[in-house]
């Protein structure tokens, strides 16, 4: 049992779970626009997410405690290095256009973690943290696969980008609610600025906006619309259940699993239409 728990903890702390979530959102984009399954892109984004997230999470710790790193952190560092190698291996198989597009969002990731702007990183700038995260996730899971598949960035694509941005913002709210007790007031997160009730209300409004935007697409797909409604309903339930005192894995596992559920929902609903 101890081995299973250790493996699960490494699965979460090593950013494997979040990498699967990113690939799941890419899968949603592929299913929505009927794109070919890009194996190289999937592998690149999986390894790239592991590398990027572990860099963001552990760069400061590694720098401050390099001589006293625990075995678990050393394992994550080794895993991150292997992920970096995998990212490079699959990256050379992608087109220049795809790599340039990924590079744009990678810059935001670096600026998010590294204090370059007047010795401050983007995540320390008041009120920006959640929107930077949503921008990168939406870009990587919508714009990148579109460019890789040579899909025209038409109205439907940009509407999907906005929808994805809104959904990721709401998915991030349970994390900000969880960290409300520990976050510095200078971060000016939405729960700090609005309080819990207004933050949850805003999240519901953003989910409704994401649903409404689906009606503006020229090629309206009933299966995607149905899965979107079910998804937003699930997110709304999780958001309303979010509190400052929540179980250890509520946000880190269950909320982060929502993109995986979306793929399953979309595949199941597609069998009905």
Helices and strands as residue ranges (DSSP letters): H 2-13, H 16-33, H 39-64, G 66-68, H 71-91, H 96-113, G 122-124, H 129-138, I 139-143, H 144-148, H 155-178, G 185-187, H 190-194, H 196-213, G 214-216, H 222-241, I 250-254, G 255-257, H 258-270
